[in-house]
Each structure stands twice: as C-alpha cells, then as structure tokens.
Amino acid sequence: MNGTVDLAKLEARHTALENEIDTELHRPLPDQAHITRLKREKLKIKEELSLLSGELAVA
C-alpha cells in the first residue's frame, strides 16, 4: 500500500510540474533556466514513476 501512496504523490507532483512549466512557457518573458530545472525534476519523477509502476506490476 505504501507504494500506491508514493505513486499517487509522484503523479500529483508530475501534474503540478506540467502545469508550472506550461504557465512559465506562456509568460511574456519565460525564464528558460527555471523551465529547465522544472523539466529536469519532471523527468526524475517520471523515472521514479516508471520504477514504482514496474515494481507494483511485479508484486
């Protein structure tokens, strides 16, 4: 059950990052460094989600 909770938290954070990136991209002068940091964090979360999903599928 702990993996399911972690998965839900990661999915929520991933969605929040997508929204934050989208908001930043649509500003008049988007901060590219900030966007890059957000995208890196989003990628790390996506990798964690893949690992957790694989672990949950096996279990």
C-alpha positions as CSV (number, residue, x, y, z in Angstrom):
1,M,0.0,0.0,0.0
2,N,2.9,2.3,0.7
3,G,4.0,2.1,-3.0
4,T,0.5,3.2,-4.1
5,V,0.6,6.3,-1.8
6,D,4.1,7.2,-3.2
7,L,2.8,6.6,-6.7
8,A,-0.1,9.0,-6.2
9,K,2.1,11.7,-4.7
10,L,4.5,11.4,-7.6
11,E,1.7,11.6,-10.1
12,A,0.3,14.7,-8.4
13,R,3.8,16.3,-8.4
14,H,4.3,15.4,-12.0
15,T,1.0,17.0,-13.0
16,A,1.8,20.1,-10.9
17,L,5.2,20.4,-12.7
18,E,3.5,20.1,-16.1
19,N,1.2,23.0,-15.1
20,E,4.0,25.1,-13.8
21,I,6.0,24.6,-17.0
22,D,3.0,25.4,-19.1
23,T,2.4,28.6,-17.1
24,E,6.1,29.7,-17.4
25,L,6.2,29.0,-21.2
26,H,3.2,31.3,-21.7
27,R,4.6,34.2,-19.8
28,P,5.8,37.2,-21.9
29,L,9.4,36.6,-21.0
30,P,9.7,32.9,-19.8
31,D,12.7,32.1,-17.6
32,Q,14.5,29.4,-19.5
33,A,16.7,28.4,-16.6
34,H,13.6,27.9,-14.4
35,I,11.9,25.9,-17.1
36,T,15.0,23.7,-17.5
37,R,15.0,23.0,-13.7
38,L,11.3,22.1,-13.8
39,K,11.8,19.8,-16.8
40,R,14.7,18.0,-15.1
41,E,12.6,17.5,-11.9
42,K,9.7,16.3,-14.0
43,L,11.9,13.8,-15.8
44,K,13.3,12.4,-12.5
45,I,9.7,12.0,-11.2
46,K,8.8,10.2,-14.5
47,E,11.7,7.8,-14.0
48,E,10.6,7.2,-10.4
49,L,7.0,6.6,-11.6
50,S,8.3,4.1,-14.1
51,L,10.3,2.2,-11.5
52,L,7.4,2.2,-9.0
53,S,4.9,1.1,-11.6
54,G,7.2,-1.8,-12.6
55,E,7.7,-2.8,-9.0
56,L,3.9,-2.7,-8.4
57,A,3.2,-4.7,-11.5
58,V,5.6,-7.4,-10.4
59,A,4.3,-7.5,-6.9
